[in-house]
Amino acid sequence: MKYAVVKVNGAQFLVQENEEIEVERVDKKEGETFEISEVLLLVNGDEVKIGNPFLKGVKIEAKLMKNFLGEKLHVYKFKAKTGYRRKMGFRPQKSLLKIEKIVH
């Protein structure tokens, strides 16, 4: 079993080949293939490689499937005993990536 831990836009994800992950928006065009070079850990069967902080010579080939808006998040402000209440919400921009290949 081959998998890796990668860092994309400040967040870490456990990925395998032919898997889709949802990350914060990536500034690429839909359908574009690109490489993720920030690989923290690589496991290939019994062989385990740990980066310090990243592994050299290991890349993840990913394809941007689509950019979309995520589920709406609500933010509330509240102060006790004063009647101060505010509600605000937003929809975060997200991207769906397909992990095509782990190259090492």
C-alpha positions as CSV (number, residue, x, y, z in Angstrom):
1,M,0.0,0.0,0.0
2,K,1.5,3.3,-1.1
3,Y,0.4,6.6,0.5
4,A,1.8,10.0,1.5
5,V,1.2,13.0,3.7
6,V,1.3,16.2,1.8
7,K,0.9,19.9,2.7
8,V,-1.4,21.9,0.5
9,N,-2.2,25.6,1.3
10,G,-1.1,25.2,4.9
11,A,-3.1,22.0,5.6
12,Q,-1.9,18.4,5.7
13,F,-3.6,15.5,3.9
14,L,-3.2,11.8,3.8
15,V,-3.4,10.8,0.1
16,Q,-3.3,7.7,-2.1
17,E,-3.2,7.4,-5.8
18,N,-6.6,7.8,-7.6
19,E,-8.1,9.5,-4.6
20,E,-10.0,12.8,-4.5
21,I,-9.4,15.4,-1.8
22,E,-11.1,18.7,-1.0
23,V,-8.7,21.5,-0.1
24,E,-8.8,25.3,0.1
25,R,-8.8,27.0,-3.3
26,V,-5.8,26.3,-5.5
27,D,-5.1,29.0,-8.1
28,K,-5.0,26.8,-11.2
29,K,-7.4,26.3,-14.1
30,E,-9.9,23.4,-14.0
31,G,-8.5,20.3,-15.7
32,E,-4.9,21.4,-15.2
33,T,-2.3,19.0,-13.9
34,F,0.4,20.2,-11.4
35,E,2.9,18.9,-8.9
36,I,2.8,19.1,-5.1
37,S,6.4,19.0,-3.9
38,E,5.7,19.5,-0.1
39,V,5.6,15.8,0.8
40,L,6.1,15.2,4.6
41,L,5.9,11.4,4.7
42,L,5.9,8.6,2.2
43,V,5.0,4.9,2.9
44,N,5.5,2.3,0.2
45,G,4.8,-1.1,1.6
46,D,7.3,-1.6,4.5
47,E,9.5,1.3,3.4
48,V,8.8,4.5,5.4
49,K,10.5,7.9,4.5
50,I,10.1,10.9,6.8
51,G,11.0,14.4,5.6
52,N,12.8,17.0,7.5
53,P,10.5,18.9,6.9
54,F,10.0,17.8,3.3
55,L,11.2,14.8,1.3
56,K,13.6,15.6,-1.6
57,G,12.9,14.0,-5.0
58,V,9.3,13.0,-4.1
59,K,6.4,14.7,-5.9
60,I,2.7,14.2,-6.1
61,E,1.0,14.7,-9.5
62,A,-2.5,16.1,-9.0
63,K,-5.2,17.3,-11.3
64,L,-7.6,20.1,-10.4
65,M,-11.1,18.7,-11.0
66,K,-13.2,21.8,-10.1
67,N,-13.3,25.0,-8.0
68,F,-16.5,25.5,-6.0
69,L,-18.0,27.2,-3.0
70,G,-18.1,25.2,0.2
71,E,-20.9,24.8,2.7
72,K,-22.0,28.1,4.4
73,L,-20.4,28.8,7.7
74,H,-22.1,31.0,10.3
75,V,-20.2,33.4,12.7
76,Y,-22.0,34.8,15.7
77,K,-20.9,37.7,18.0
78,F,-22.5,38.1,21.4
79,K,-22.0,40.2,24.4
80,A,-23.9,39.3,27.6
81,K,-26.4,41.6,29.2
82,T,-26.2,44.3,26.6
83,G,-28.4,43.0,23.8
84,Y,-25.5,43.0,21.3
85,R,-25.9,40.1,18.9
86,R,-24.5,39.8,15.3
87,K,-24.8,37.0,12.8
88,M,-22.6,36.8,9.7
89,G,-21.9,34.0,7.3
90,F,-19.7,33.1,4.3
91,R,-19.0,30.3,1.9
92,P,-15.3,29.3,1.7
93,Q,-13.8,28.8,-1.7
94,K,-12.6,25.2,-2.2
95,S,-11.0,23.0,-4.8
96,L,-11.4,19.3,-5.6
97,L,-8.1,17.6,-6.4
98,K,-7.5,14.1,-7.9
99,I,-4.2,12.5,-6.9
100,E,-3.0,10.8,-10.0
101,K,0.5,9.6,-9.2
102,I,3.0,9.5,-6.3
103,V,6.5,9.9,-7.9
104,H,9.6,8.9,-5.9
